[in-house]
Amino acid sequence: MTIGSIIEILESIAPAALQESYDNAGLLTGQPNWSCTGVLCCLDTVEAVVDEAIEKGCNLVVAHHPILFSGLKKINGNNYVERTIIKALKNDIAIYAIHTNLDNVLHGVNGRIAAQLGLTNLQLLAPKQQQLEKLYFFVPQEHAEKVRSAIFAAGGGAIGNYRECSFSATGRGTFLPGNDARPFTGETGKRHEAEELKIEILYPFHLRNRILAALRNNHPYEEVAYETITLNNLHQEIGAGITGELPEALEETIFLQRLKSVFDLQVVRHTALLGKKVRKISICGGAGSFLTKAAISSKSDAYITADIKYHEFFDADGKILLADIGHYESEQFTIDLLHHILQEKIPNFAVLKTAVNTNPVHYL
């Protein structure tokens, strides 16, 4: 088991291409070809977590937050970031961060929070555009199934709960092979006309190279005629935040008490009570004030997030119960999520959860 193979498992759930432009998710220290001795899952990579990894024989730390977020101009150990990186490098500890890419998938960070609250009817709060592409290609009918199946196997043709989706139409194609061509059918120097199928298949943009490789490797033509188009359709499983429903509506005070119980909170910062029951809920783990308007538009009764500034509480505008439960507190179950993803795929491998509480915020 290499570090690269561990990363492949994680990115099959949350591809690195889904991270936001400002983010720095990915392998931050170490090499993909290193043999992995064990994985330690955490929310934040700090010195104490690296010490724990060394003690437990894990040479890969999988964290939600990247310890390296902006560039380092020197590494002298003058702050916790530099000290953590020095310790990791000296002890051959690889650090991998899976951050906003894990936020941006339906069953990622926010899906885990929703599960802790027992929510059903989950949907993305703010689905993203331009995450889908459509492939058009032309192929002889007798070879269509081979090519289509290869593209399906590469991840094409998935739409929501449906797989192997495609559309085809028959037509006649023409081509004139040049002198140096090696045509599958027809003769060089003579225009040829052939019955072909035009096939259309959707796929996530991050799979483009894999999809095109499957097309080329299984198509009989020397030169494959194809076209890719970026779509503005909303992706049902890629985007920010999530909405869901409680099994039964709760009084606002009871709902807030439930938050304290589920997330082990000492305090919940919230807007004024609205005097109505809470059933539909919006969620964004971490700093999520940018989605307050989307939560209101979704007709949610409450919005759970963190890091809300004073003036941002006014954005609730009496239309939603806004609850700030704390950054660490909102994302704490991400550790369990990472552990579950890896344990499910490699049950006999050493995948551990950190015992270090890295929350830098304390309450008196």
N, C-alpha and C positions, 0 to 999 in steps of 0.2 A: 504494500500500500504506500503510494507516494503522496506527497503533499499536493501535487497536481491532481491526483485522482480524487482527493478529498474536495478540492476546489470544484472539480467537475460536478460532483454531487450537489454542492451548494448552489452552483450557478445553473443547474438544471431546474431549480426552483425559482431562483432570482438572478437572471442573467446580468452580468456586469454592465451591459449596454443600457440597462434600465435605470442606472443611477443618474441623479441630476448633474447638470454641468458643473456645479460648484463643488461636487463631492470628490472624495478621494478613496473610494472603496477599491478593494483588490488586495493583492499580495504586497505587503509593505516592507517586510524583511524576509530573507530566506529565498530558497530556490524551489521551483515546482518539482524538480527531479530528486529532491531529498527524500530518503525513506522516512516515513512518518512513524514515530514511536508512540504517539498518542495525541489526542486532541483535548484541549481545555476550552470550554465555551464560556464566554463572559459578555458583559455589556460594554465595559471599558477596559482597555489594556493599560494598566498602571504597573509601577514597580512591584507591588505586592502580588499582582497576578502573574507576572513573569517569574517571581520567586516561587510561587505555587506550582507553576508549570515545570520548573526545574526540579522541585522536590518530588513531584508526582511522575516524572519521567515523560512528560509530554513536550515534544519539540514543535508543536503547532498550537498557537492561540488563535481561536476564531472569535472575533469581537464584532459587536454591532457598530460601535463608534470607531472611526479611524483615529489612531493616536497621532498620525501624521495627516494634518488637514491642510496646512499651508506649508510652503517650502521652508526648510531649515538652512540658514546661512552658516551656521557653525554647530558643532556638537561637542560642547565642553562640559556638559552635565550641570548647567546652570539652572535648569528647571526640570519639572517632572517629565516632560516630553523627551528632552535630551537624555535624562538619566534612564528612562525606560528603554529607549532605543539602544543606548550603549550596552545595557545589561542584556538585551535580547541578542545583539550582535556578538557579544563576547561569549555567549552560551549557545550559539547556533539555534536560537529560538525563532521560528518563522511566525510572523503576525499577519493574519488575513482579516480584513474588515469587509463586512457585508451590510452596508448602511442603507442609503435611500433606495437601492435596488430591492431590498427586502421590504421597505416601506411601500413600494409601488406595485406590489402584487397582492391579489385578493386574499390569498391564504398566508400572508406574511405577518408582519408585526401587528397590524391592526386586526387581522383575522384572529390572531391569538388572543388579543384583548377581548374581542367579541365573544370568543369561546368561553373565556373566564366568566363573562357575564351571562352566558347561556342565551345569547341572541340567535335568532333565526332570520330567514329571508335576507341573507347578506347580499349587499350590492356595493359597488364602489361609490364613494361620495363624489369624486371628481375624476371620471375616466379620462384618459389621455387620448389625444388625436395623433395621427401620423405614426402610430405604432404598427400599422398593418400595411402590407404590400400585396399586390396582386401580380401573379405570373401568368403571362400568356405564352403558349408555345405550340408548335405545329409538329405532328408526328404521324407516320403511317399507322393506319388503324390496327394492323396486326402487332405493332410494338407499343401501342398505347398503354395497355395494362401494366407492362413491365415498368415503363417510365413513371406512370402515375403512382404505382405502389412504392417505388423508390422515393418519390417525393413525399408521400404520406409517412414513410418510415423516418424521413429526415425532419418531420415536424410540420409539414405543410397540411393544409386542409382542415385545420381545427377551428371551429366556430362555437364558442360557448361549450355546451355539453355534447356537441356533435363532433365526430371525427371523420376523416376521409371524405371531406366535402369537395366537390369539383363540379365543373360544368363543361360540356363539350359540344361542338357543332362540326358537321362535316363540310368540306369544301375542296377546291382544287388549287394546288400550289404549283407554281412554275419556277424553274431555275435552269441556268445554263452553266454547266461546269467548265471552268477554265482548263488550260492545258496541264497545269500542275495539280489539278484536283484529283481526288480519289473518291468519286461519287458512290454512294451506297446503291443507287439505282440510276439509270440513264447513262449517257455517254458523253465524254468530254467533247466540247465544241458543238453540242447539239442541245437546243432548248428542250427541256423535259417537263411534262405535266403529270402530276400524281394526285391520287385521292389522299387527303390528309384529314386528321382531326385537329381542330383548334381546341385546346384545353385551357381552362382558367382555374387557378388555385390560389387561395389566400394563405398567407403565412406571416408570422411576426417578423418585423424588420431585422431583428438581431440574428435570425436564422438564414439571412440571404445567401451567404457564402455556402452554407451547408446544402441549401435547397438547389442552388445552381450547380453545385458539384454533383448532386444526385441526378440532375437533369442531364448534364453532359456525359456522365459516366454510364448512363443507361440508354441514351438515345442512339439510334443507329447512324444518324447523319454525321458526316465529318464537320459540317458547319450547322449548328443548331439555330434555327430561327426562333427567337423569343423576345419578350419585352417585359420589363418590370415597371410597375406604377405604384407610387406612394399614395395611400388613401387617407382621406380626412375622417373616415368612420371612427367613432369612439370604440376603443377596445374594452370589452366587458370585464377583463381580468387584469388590466394594467392601469394604474392611476393612484391618486392620493386619497387617503381616508376611506372610511367604510360606514355604511348604515346597516342597521338591523333592528329587530323588534324583540322586546321582552315577551316571555310567555303570557304575562298578564300585566296590565297597567298598574303602576305603583304611585302612591302619593309622593310628592316631591321630597319631603323629609325622609321618608322611608327609602326612597331611591338613593339619596345622598348618604344615608347610613349604610346602605348596601355597598356603595363605592368604598367607604371607609373599611368595611369588613373584607371585601374581595381584594383590595389593593394594600391592605394593612396600613392605612393612613392615620396620621395623627390629626390632620386638618384637611379640609377641602375649601378652596377659595371658589366662591360662586357668585353669580348675579342674584338679584332679588327673586324670591319665589313668585311664580306667576299664578298660583292657585288652581293649577290643573294637573291632571295625572300624567305620568311619564310612561310612554309605551315605545315610541320610535326614537332611536338613539343614533347620533353620529359620533364617530370616534376618529381621532388622529393621535397616535402615540408621538411623544416628543412635542416640539414647538409647532403648534397647529393653528395659530390665530388667523393665518392666511385663508383658512377654510371656513371661517365663521359664516360668511354670506352663503356659501354653498350649503352649509348645514341648515341654515334658515330656509333656503330655497327647497331643500329636500323635505320640508314639512316635519322635520324632527322636533321632538319635544325637548330634547336635551343634547348638548354637545360636550363630549369629554375630551380634553386635551391637556396641554401644559404650556408653561412659559408665557402666559398671557400678561401683557403689560397693563398698567392702570387704565390708560385711555382705550385700550382694546376691549375692555369689559363693556364699554358703552356701545360697542358694535352689536351687542345682543339686542339692544333697542326694544326690550320688552317682548320680543318675539320668540325667545328660546331661553332655556335654562343653561347657562354657560358654566361649566365646572372645570377648574384647573386643579389637577390632582398631583402635579409635580412631574418633572421630566423622567427621572429615574423610575419613579413609581409607575408611570404609565407604560414604560418599556421593559420592566423587570422580567416579564414572562417571555421575552425574546430569548433569554438564556435557555429556557425549557424548549422553546421552538427549535433552536439550533441543535440542541441535544437530540430532540425527537427526529429531526430530518436525517441526521447522521446515523443514529441508532437503527432507524428503520432500514437503511440501505446497507449498513455494515454492523450487524448486531453483535458480532464476535470481536469487534475491535474496541480498543480503549478510547471511549469518548466520555469525558467527564464534564461536570458543571462546576464552575468556580464556587469556592466557599467564601470568597472575599466580597464583602458588600462595598461597592465602589461609589456609592451615593455621597457626593461631596456636601450635600445640604442636610443640616440637622435642625431639630426643633427643640425648644426648651419648654 
